[in-house]
Every structure is written in structure tokens, then in C-alpha cells.
Amino acid sequence: MERTPAACAMNWSIQLDKALRSNNSGKRTEAIQETGARLEWWSTEPELSMAEYDMFGLIPGEDKLFANAILLRLADTFVSGDKHTKLCVVKMFLSEFKHRKTKSSNRNNKGFFSKHNIPNHLELLRRIKLCFNSGDEEVRAMSLVLFGCWSDFSKDNAEIRYLVFSCIVSCHVLEVKASLFAAGCFCEFSDDFACVFLEMLVKVVSSSDMPFAGRLAGVRAFAKLGRSSALSSRAYEVEGTNLILDSVDDDIMTTMLISLSLIASRSALLISRQVDLLLTFLSEDKSLSLRATSLRCLNIVLSRSWFRFSLPTKLMTAMFNTLNAELQPVMQHDAIHILYEILMSKLLSINGSEINECFTKILTIVETVVQSLSLSNRLFAIHFLANISVKFTRKIDTTYDRNDKTLATQAISFLVDRITLLTNSVLNRNQPNLETEQETQSLFRTIKLLLYKCPNLGEFALNKLHLFVKCLLHKDNGTFGSKLVVCVSKVVNLCLKNTMKYGNFSSEIQNVARLMINDVCGCGYFDHYVHVIYHLLLLKEIDECNKDHAYVIENEILALEKAKKLMEVKDYWSAYKAGKYACVHGAWFMAAFIFGELLTVVHSDSCHQWLTSLTLFAYSEMKILYCSLPKERSTLLSWLVGNRSSSLPIIGVLGEISKTTDHEIENLDVVRKILQVSKEMLSANDVTPSGRHYFQIQFLALRANVIEIAVHVFNEISKGQNSHLQHGASSVQPLTQLSTRLMKLAHGYDLVATSFMNMDPTSTTIISSHALSCSLLAFITGFSLFFQFENVDLQSDLHAMLINDLVGRLWCIDRETSKELLLLLKTCIGQPKSCFGQLSKTRRLENTYEVTSIIKICRFAVERVVDIQNAAKRMHENDDEIQSQIVNDGLELQLDVLKKWLNVSFMTPTYYFSLRPCVSCQLFAMNRDSQNGAKISVLPGHQLHLDLCLQLNDVLPESRARITKLYCILKCKISYRQPSQSQDVKSQTRMKIHDWADDAVLELNDKLIKYVNKCEKDDDGRITESVVCFRLNEKGQGFSTCMLNVSMFPLGSYEIKWRAGCLDIDGCYWSLNSSSSGPVFTVQKPC
């Protein structure tokens, strides 16, 4: 358990004291800087809870005692040190002050320096005040800065306030600037002080006796006066605007414009007035610095105000006029950002007839800005065009009807033309530069963004990109050209997915894609990796259309040839990327070949294990794929054998690759064994979430379990087919059990989809499609014999759960099939409506290849089940022949669904190739009323009161910042009793890898989700459980307490099972992997 600042305070105080006593000035300086970093960390910590005090053995108030000691030592150092040491102390406190203001989500956070945290603040101020009184100009200025940094408690001291006010009118500029800083800090907490300060500021700025630097600092200080509406109005209307109109100095005016803009951005009443004022400074008769400042201030006001005022049309007109003129990059940056804020505002009222005219102006402006010397301006102009075109397109035209003049198509045309222009400029110079590559990649990303938001434009974008590719074919473009066509392939892949997703995959689109593949693969200027990925572009699309398999296999053979050349030229990294691409797109023959070849050249044990696992995984999927179309895919198998693929010896121990029988049982059993070996290769040394292969192990384990159940289902079908009626009845119970296991595996996939916070959406969809397939198999396995034997030891609750689970996954993507299932639920089970509840994000599927294929099987299965139901209704009693026919129909349906399911080639999640440790958490627990942290015990008949610490591991700062709430559920049963001799060892060992379809894991996760969603929970006297909420600190720790009612537990040791989860800022629930086993407590008699 990582120690918090409060727990480290004593050691920090001792270390600081030792360092400050050193004669080495470098050590003293280093100690002051290190203390500053520690105080910044301490300032972000939440208030200490009793749990944190208890778990670190702290006495309440101990942290404040040592905090005071640290501050007093620093104050003494400031008083007694030379000017360099004084400056180090001031810089340290100023850095903490700025960190507190910029990093804290609460701008008024006082952090470490809040008044109640420093009981001896008067002594602290007294020492600095003595130094102020005895020091020179520089020392007095540094003392004033310290008073400002400590404004939460120094503002209430009358002497300090008097010092600050008196120094504002000092003849020394340093003192004036420092006092203005301190006064500005005081204004954030005291309106009375701010009113007096405003009067003095006016005199400072207006005084001719005040040095110019002091007057300028006073103008900057105006921005601190906008904390209350009354004061901000007075500062703006009465004083600020008069000063700016009376001033003739450009520096004073520009600074005052910025200060007034900051004041106005905090008040809805002042924003429109400030916008009008700033527009007057955009005229040509104003100086360049004033115009630039006006644009900068407009940008400040609009970006901070969230448009709490009606947008003046003259502001938009002014921005169009400004951008049409020649501008410096900084002014151009501000002007285009202002125009973007205006056009993207929800308050903007623009009718359809004005949109085309407005968009024409925007295109003209973007054409101008992309010629800018500033890369950031060019990139933002591209982003600007994409978002505006999407917004306008959704207003006036939502479908693409082959009209090239729609707004989004014009945007795509502009982006592709810009890519062509940049490409030609690079090829003419024959020397690409970093900025050009960066801008080109940004253009491709923007096209993808447009296609995500306007997916119906896939055909148009495909044609434009084909023309662009043709321009590259006749030039030796080297590496740059290869990079470009790789970017093109990603956009083309998205176009093809969109056309498949929305049912627009026409023969014209397929022909364009084929022509592009032929053009790229026939060009010798591009490298072998490019040829590989283009040969695989149409793999899934043609598979889904169930046509022209010969074309796909021919292209995969060509891809294998190119992959072989990659190995020959020793371009191993490109070969690995090609293997990854093959896995993600379901080209398993090529994946097995590449990973098997790479195995022969790696030297490290970890790489060898990883590649061996990938080879076995690819072979297992390859065997399933081969069985679906053995005649067509025999060509691929022959190629591997003919080229003596290195993958063949690796998998030779598991059986001949060509040994494929007509019995699915034998084939699937081999696949299950291969997947098991592949998982064991990774799990030899990686059994915790902190390991690199945790996700891969879970994914392979679930896949192997599904295949294993499929083997058992085939066995039961073979027993029940063409047998007597009683044999069919004997299969009901095993099939029901297998159906239950399949539904648990579906929930296991759901758990995987929510347990890896950094997973990309596409990978989540693929895992959810696995869950959908398991839910489908569970449904058909449970219902294949339901109608004939519905009274034979069956639980209707299970079958209702099967329907509810499948409906919950299908509802958003196939409403008709869902309604059929709901009707089945009503007629068969007797439930009037579904109870599948609110859809989780893991169940919201998209029409990808896998999902579309499974939906087709679902429709087939539900239609056949309804037919069997109707046949069962017409059946007369003791009609053995019809009863046997219904049994055979049910088993035949089960077999057909299994075979169709095997024909679905599941793609691999991209996240499978992410080898970073995943986010996990550890739970630390100890008795609330005991100092013995190693052993948790409770007296018989008493409740167990625990102090808890939940600590996140391997979480990125940006991921931690997204977490809003952290929860943990703890559960204990009498059945969780542990052998007494293992309790001490158990509490210290790390958790071994668990089965994600395990009942306890799924139950705890389900209960925690229900708690988060405010659902009711069941009470059971034999079970004790508690849900705890934690508040995270900067290091990903949370402290809390809980009470477990174990008063009914007999003597002995018991494990507390637990599961944690969190909500992010989008309201999505994430389950957190556990990297430690549950705590063990002992119910024992008093000594």
C-alpha cells in the first residue's frame, strides 16, 4: 500500500530539517525544491478519513503538526537565508500556488494552505512580517508574494492588509508589483478588500507619478476584480471602460482590453457589451497591436462564456471580413477560432437558404488558411471545415444521392485535393518533411471523422481516393508513397465497413475496390507490406456476401507470397504488422504462416512464447475456417505445405493440419486443445492483471470454454438423433446445463468488455459479438427440446433468462427478432413482458461482419423455434411418431445453428495486440478497532468493522482523471470458510488467474452494477455483503470503512470475496480487475 503525504509527513519534516542544516547550499536548494513538489502533491489530497489515520497508524492531527513544522522551517530559512535562498523559498511557494490554481478542478481550492490546516499561521505571518520590516526593496517584495500565496489566512490579518495597501503606492516598482499580486489574491476571498483595492487601482493607473511598469501592473490587476457580480459590473462599467477610453498609450489599452475581457467572461450581463467594445477595435484605423489584442480578447470571451448571450450577426460578418484579409499567423489563429465558436454555437440561427452561401465563404477562408506558414493554423482549418460541414449537412441534406455538390462531399473533395497537392509538392522536391507528413495524416484522419459522422458518403469517398491512388502509380514515390497508401487503406476499410453496415455494398463499390487493389498491388513502387494489406481489403465483405470465394482465396495466396518476400528481405517488423493485420481481418492462414516464420528468428524467451501462442491461436481459428469450406481453402493449405511453413512443426504435435474429418466433434476437440496450449504459453509467468498478457489469457480461456461446450453439445446431439423418445428426454438435463454454462460465458465476455478501460470501441464490439453468439447458443441449446419435454425437470426461470438475455443484446439492432422472442416469452413462459432492463454499453452492438452474421443465424433459429412450438401445439397426446419428429427437429435445429455458427469467422480484437499491463486494483483491509494489520479477527456474535484501502494499479493519469466514482462490493458466506492452516498464507498471496465465467465473479459484478444503477438488493441472513464508495486521491487510492454482519458465523476463518468498479465522466460503468485475493478474517474466542 502506497503511503500518502500525511503518512510521509514526519519523514519529510526530518529530511527537510537535516538538509537545511547542511553547509552545502546546493543541498539546501534541492531540499526546498523537493519540498515544493511534495507540497503540490499534498495540496491535491482530499481530507483525511479515519480509515486513513488507522491504516497508517496516525494520530488525528499528526499530519497538521508536521505540516506546521515544515512551513515554520521554511519560514525560518526565508528569514535567515541569503537572497538566493529567499528567492528559492518564494519560487517554491509560488509554484505550489500556480499548481493549485491550474491543476485543481475547483478553482477556489485552498489545498494544503487552508486556514484550518495551519493552526500556527499567525506565527508564520509574524516571522515573515519581521523580515519585511527589516529588509530592503527586494526582500519586502518577496515577503509580499508570500503573503499572496498564503492569502487564505493572511487576508484576515489587519496588519498584513495594511502592508499590502501601503505598498501599492510605493515608489519602488518591485514592491508595487508584489503588492498588486498579493492584493489580487486577497480579492478572491474578500469583497470588502476588493472594493478598497478597486479605488486604489484607479488612482495607480491614472497617476502620472507612478512609473509606467507600475501602471501596467495595475491594469493587469483589474482582472482579479470579477469575483462578485456587483464588483465586476462596477469595475467594468464605472472604472475600466472610462480608463480605456481616456488612455492614449497602446500598451495600457491592450492590457486593459485583456483585463476587461476576463472580467466580462465571468458575467453574463457584461459579455455582449464587451463584444461590442472589442469590435470597435477591429477597424482599419486602429493599430495592429490593438486589432490583434481585440481578436485575442474575443477568443477569450467566446471560449469561456458558453454563449450566454445572443450572437450578433455583425460579429460573424466581422470575422469573415477579417479572415479574408491578409493576417499574421497569431491573428489568423484567433479569428478562425472565433468564427468556429460562433458557427458551432447552438444559439446560432441560420436557415437552409443561407447555409450554402455561408459554406462557400467558409471554403474560401479555409483555402486561405491552409496556405499559412503556421502548421497549427492549417491543422485547425481542416478540423474546422470537417465539423462545420457535418453540422450543416445534417441540417439540409442527410442522404447521398450521387450529387457531388452536397456540403460534406465538397468537404471531402477539398480534403482529397489538398492531399494531392501536398503529395505532388513532396514528390517534386523528392524530400518529404515532417510538417507535410503530419498535415497529410491529419487530412486522412479528418476524412475518417467525416465518414464516421456521415457514413452514407462511403461510395463517394472511395471514388475520390481511387483517383488519388491513380496519381501515385506512375511516380517513384518511395517510402512516402507507401505511407500514403497505407493511410488510404484505412479510409477505404472504413468506407467498405460503412457500406456493409448500412446495406449499401453494391457491385459498383466492389468493382472500385477491386480496381484499387489491382492498381496498388500491380505497382512496384510500393513495398510488400502495402501489397499484403491491400490483398486482404475485401476479405470480410465478400465473405459476408457469400460470393466469389475464389477471388478472396486468390488474393490471400498473393498476400502469402508478399509475406514470404517480407521474410526474405528480413523486414521482420513489417511482417509482424502484417500478421497482426491478418488476425484482425480474419486471414488466419496468413497469420499462422507469418507468426510461424517469425518464430525462427526471435531470440528472447518472452517473444518466443508470445509468437508461439499467436501461431497456435491462428492455427485453431484456421482449422475452424478450413472446415467451413474445405474444398476452396485446400489451396491455401497446399501453399503452406508446399512452402514448408515453419508453423507446421509447431502445431505438428497436436495433430496433422490436413486431418479434417466430417465429424465436427473431432475437429473442435483439437481446436479446444490448441487454444488451451496457446493460453498456457502465456499464463506460464503471467497470472495477474499487472502481467502483459492478462487480456489475451482471458480471451483465449473464454474461447476455449465455448469450443469445449460446443463439443459437448455435438455429443448430446449425436446421442439423441434417430433414437427413441426416452433418449431425447435423457438429453434434456445435459443440454440445460450446457445452456446455463453458455449464458455464463456470455456474461463473462460482457465482463471482459468492461474490464479494460483503454480498449478501443472496435475491440469492444468484437468481444460483444462473441457474447451475442454465446447468448444465441445458450438460447437454442435450452430451447431445442423445450416444447417436447417442458415438464421434465426444467426451470422456467432459466428459459426466461435465456430469452431476456438475447433480447437485451438484439433490441437495438434487430427489433423484429426481439419482438418474436418477447412473444415467445409470453406464450411459453407466461411472462407478459421482458425484464432485460437498461442496456449496458457492451450490449449496444453495431452491424459489423460478425454481428450481421450472428443476427442472420438468430433470425433462422427463432423462426424454427416458433415452427417447433406451433407443431407441439398441434400434437395430440400419445402421438409418439409426431413427438419423435419434434425431438428430431429440435436436435436438427441445434445442429444447423452450431454449423452456421462455426462458419462465422470471428476477427481478433485489435486490443489483443496491446501488451501493456491493464488497469487493476488491490484491496487492503484491517480491523477498525485493532492495531494488528496482519490478521483480521472478530469475536463470536459481533460485527466486523473494517478499514479499507482500494488502490488502482497501472492506471494512466488521463484514465484516472476520468474516474468520478469508485465502488467496491464485499461479500462473505459461511460456505467461504477456509482451512485454518492456510489462512495466514492466503492473506498474503496474490490472486491467481480466475475463471471469468465463475459464479462468484459474475454475481458480485452483477450486484455491483445493480447498486450503481440504484437497483434493490436481496437480503439473506446467511450472507453478509456491503458496498463501499471511495474518493480517489492523485495516486489512485481511496479510503473508507465498512461493517459486515458476521454475528451468525461459527468459529473459523473465512474469505471475503470482493469486486470493484467505477463510473467515468461519461457515466459508463467499468469493472476493475482484482490483483489481490480477498482478505481473510477469523472468528475466534477472546484470549
Number of C-alpha atoms within 10 A of each C-alpha: 12 10 12 18 18 21 18 14 21 18 12 20 18 13 14 21 17 13 18 19 12 11 9 10 14 11 15 21 18 15 18 24 18 14 22 20 16 16 23 21 20 21 21 19 18 14 10 14 13 16 23 23 19 20 23 16 12 15 10 14 13 14 20 18 16 20 24 18 20 21 19 18 16 22 23 15 19 24 22 12 14 11 14 12 18 22 16 20 24 22 18 20 24 18 18 23 21 13 16 23 16 10 12 15 10 11 10 11 15 19 24 23 23 16 16 12 17 19 15 16 19 12 12 20 22 14 15 21 20 12 20 20 12 10 15 10 13 17 23 23 23 26 28 29 25 25 27 26 23 25 24 20 21 22 23 14 12 10 13 18 18 10 16 25 19 13 21 25 21 15 13 16 21 19 26 28 24 25 29 30 24 28 26 22 23 28 23 19 17 15 17 11 18 23 15 12 22 21 12 16 21 18 14 22 21 15 14 10 11 19 15 15 13 24 24 19 21 27 27 20 22 27 23 21 27 26 18 16 17 12 18 24 19 15 22 25 14 11 16 21 17 11 18 19 9 10 15 10 9 14 14 20 21 19 22 24 28 22 22 28 27 22 28 27 25 18 19 15 15 20 25 20 13 22 20 14 16 22 17 12 20 20 14 9 8 13 13 16 15 20 21 21 22 26 27 22 25 27 20 18 25 22 15 14 15 13 20 15 14 11 17 13 11 11 18 16 11 16 22 19 11 19 22 16 11 11 16 13 16 13 21 23 22 23 24 25 23 23 22 21 18 21 21 14 14 10 13 15 10 12 10 11 9 9 17 16 10 14 18 13 14 22 17 13 20 23 16 16 26 19 11 16 11 16 17 13 22 21 18 19 23 24 18 21 24 23 20 18 24 19 15 22 19 14 13 15 13 14 14 18 11 11 9 13 11 19 24 29 22 16 24 27 19 18 21 21 15 18 21 19 12 17 23 16 14 18 18 11 10 13 10 16 11 8 11 16 17 12 20 22 17 19 23 20 17 22 23 22 17 23 21 15 16 20 20 20 22 26 24 19 21 22 16 15 22 19 13 18 19 13 13 23 17 11 13 15 21 14 12 18 21 20 17 21 21 17 16 19 19 15 22 26 17 18 26 22 22 23 19 20 18 12 10 15 20 11 9 10 19 16 11 15 23 17 13 22 21 14 16 23 22 12 15 13 18 24 18 23 22 21 26 27 24 25 24 21 21 22 20 23 20 16 15 16 12 9 11 10 16 12 14 21 20 14 20 23 20 17 26 22 17 23 27 20 15 22 18 10 9 13 14 18 13 17 25 21 14 26 28 22 19 26 26 20 22 22 26 27 27 29 30 29 24 30 27 26 24 23 19 12 12 13 9 8 9 13 13 18 18 16 25 24 25 27 30 27 23 29 27 26 23 23 21 22 21 22 21 16 12 16 9 13 18 15 15 19 16 12 15 20 15 9 11 13 18 20 25 20 12 15 18 10 9 14 11 11 16 13 9 15 10 8 10 19 19 14 18 23 18 19 25 23 17 25 28 20 19 27 23 17 21 24 20 9 12 17 19 23 25 19 16 19 25 22 23 21 23 20 20 21 21 22 18 24 18 20 21 18 20 23 19 16 24 20 14 19 20 14 15 22 18 15 13 12 19 10 15 23 16 15 18 25 14 16 23 24 13 20 27 21 19 28 26 21 26 29 24 23 27 24 25 24 24 21 21 20 17 14 17 12 14 14 18 24 23 23 24 28 32 24 28 29 26 25 28 31 29 28 29 28 30 26 29 27 26 23 20 24 17 14 10 12 10 15 11 15 10 17 22 22 18 25 26 23 24 27 24 20 24 23 18 14 16 17 12 12 22 23 15 16 22 20 18 19 21 15 12 16 15 12 15 11 11 19 14 16 9 9 12 14 15 22 23 16 20 17 19 21 23 22 24 20 20 21 21 13 20 25 16 15 23 20 15 17 24 15 14 24 20 12 16 15 11 10 16 10 8 8 9 13 11 16 20 19 15 23 28 21 19 26 28 16 22 24 19 15 21 20 14 14 18 19 16 21 22 23 22 20 21 19 18 18 15 15 13 14 18 26 23 24 24 22 21 20 26 25 23 21 12 14 14 12 16 12 17 22 20 21 17 19 13 14 15 22 21 20 22 24 22 24 19 22 20 15 18 13 11 8 12 18 15 13 20 15 17 23 22 22 20 21 19 23 17 17 11 14 20 17 11 11 9 10 20 14 9 17 20 14 11 15 16 14 16 12 15 21 22 14 12 15 17 20 13 20 22 15 18 28 19 13 15 17 11 9 10 9 10 5 9 8 9 13 16 20 20 15 18 17 19 19 17 21 19 15 17 20 21 23 24 18 20 18 17 18 18 24 15 15 24 15 14 18 24 23 22 20 19 24 27 25 24 22 17 17 11 9 11 13 24 21 25 27 25 27 21 20 20 26 21 25 24 23 21 14 11 7 3
